[in-house]
Amino acid sequence: MSIKAACKLLLIWSLLSANLLNAETLTGKVIHIADGDSITIMRDNTQYKIRLLGIDAPERDQPFGKQARVALNRAINGKIVNAEWNKKDNYGRLVAKVSYKQQDIGLQQIQKGMAWHYKHYAREQDPEDQSRYAQAEYQAQRDKQGLWQDAKPIPPWDYRHKRSR
C-alpha cells in the first residue's frame, strides 16, 4: 500500500471515529411505532422521535409497508431501548442506531426483509455496520425474505420521488 493510500485510509478512519465518538446515547421506552423505520421513545416525560440509522423501510402504502411497521412493533414497542445518535434529520428526528438487549434493531429489519440498507447514508454508519447491513440485505434478497418476495420491489426513496412529482 502506498503512503498516500495509507494516509487516505487513516483520514477516513479518523473522521468516522470522530463521528462515532460524538454520538450520544439516549435510553427510553418505545411508546410509538410510526412505520418500519421510525419510532418515538419516552425518557423523563420527554418524547423523542427517532429515525433508524442505515435503513429505509417501505412507505405505509407501499407493499410490505404495514408488515414492516408490525415487525418493528413486535420487536420493540413498549421496550426500553438505547438510541445512539449524533445528528437530526430534516424533520427534527434523531437519526440513531437503536438497540434492544444489545441487538441492532435496524439490522433485524433488514434481515427480515422489512427494510433496505439505506446506502445513500451508509457513510454515517461505522464500517462494520455498513458491512453487516449490506450482507444482511444480500441474504434477505437471496432468501426472498419479506419485501424481496416481490419480483421488483420499489425502494422507498424511488417511491417517494415518484409521488412528489
N, C-alpha and C positions, 0 to 999 in steps of 0.2 A: 504494500500500500504506500502510495506517495505521501509525503509530508503534507501536501496541500489537501489531499483527500482525508487524511487523519485529522487535520485541523478543522475541516468542514464537519466531520462527524462529531468531533468534540464540541463544536459550537452548537450543533443541533441538539446534542445530548444535554448541554448545559441550559439551553433555552427551555427544553421540555422539563428538565429537573426543576428549574426556577418556577415554571408554571405550576408544577405539582407541589412544590414547597409552599407556594402562596395559597394553596387550597385550604378552605375552612371546612370543618365537619359540623353538620347540623344533625342532631338526633331528635326524632319526634315520631308521633303516632300518625300513621296514614289515615286520613279522615275522608278522602275523596279520590276516586279514580276518574279522571276526565276522559281519557282514552287510553290506547295501548302504550303511550309514552309520556303521559303527563299525570302528575298526582298532586295532591295537597297534603301537607303534613302540619300537625299542630304541635307547637312547643311553647310552653309558658303562656298559654292563651293567645298566641300569635300564630296565624296561618301563613304558610309558605307554599307558594305554587312552585312546582319543580318539573322541569323538562329533563327526561333521562338522557344523559350524555351518550353519544355514539350510536343511537338508534333512531329510526323513523318508522313508526307503525302506520298501517293503513288508516286513512281517514274514516270516520264513523260510517259514512255512506258508501264506502268502498267495500268490495268483497274482503272478508276477514276483519273488517274494522270492528265490528261488535265482538267477534271472538277474541281479538287482541285485547280489548278492554276487559272482557270477562277473565281472560288468562291472568292479566295483571291484578285484577281484583282478587282472584283466588289466591294469588301468591302473597300479596302484602296488605290488603285492606284490613285496617284495624290493628296492624302490627307496628312495632317500634322499629324504625329503620335508621340507617346512617346515610346521610347525603353529603358526599364530598364535592364541593363546588368552588369555582373561582371566577365565575362570570354570570351575568344575567343576559337573557336573550332580548329581542326587540319587544317582547310582551311583558317584560319585567320579571319573568320566571327565572329562578335559579337553574342553571344548567349543571346537573350533578350526576355523578356515578352513585347510584343507590344500591345499598346492600342490606340484606336481612340475614342474620346469623352467618356472616361472612360470605354469603352467596351474592354474586353480582346479578342484580335483577334485570338489567339491560341485556346482559349476555343470555340469561334464561329466555327472555322474549325472543331473541334471535334463534336460539336452539329449538324452540317450539314452533318456529316458522310464523311468529306473530309480529315480526319486525325485520326490517333491513338493517344492515350495518350502514350507518349514515356516513359514507366515505368522504363526502364533501367537508365534513367537520372532523375527520379522523385525526387531523394534526393536533386537535385539542386533547386527544387521549394519549396516555403513555404508550410507548411502542409495544409493550406486552399485551395491553388491552386491544390495540389495533389488530395485532396478530390473532388473538383469541376470537375477536368478533368476526374477522374475515373468515377464519377457519370454521366457525360455527355457522355462518351464513352458507358457506360452501356445502357443509354437511347437511344442513336443513334442506337446501335446494336439491342435493343429490338424493336425499331420502324422501323427498316430496312431503315435507312436514308443513302443516298449516297452509299459508298463502301460496306455497310452492306447489300445491296440488293443481293450481291453475296453470294452463299451458304457457301463458304470457302475462304474469301478474304485473300490474302497473304500479311502479314505485310512487309513493305518496307525493314526492316533490314534483313528478311529472303530472300527477292528477291535480294537484293544487294549481300548477301553472296553466293547465288546460281550462280549469274552472275560472281562473281570474281573467281570461281573455274575453 
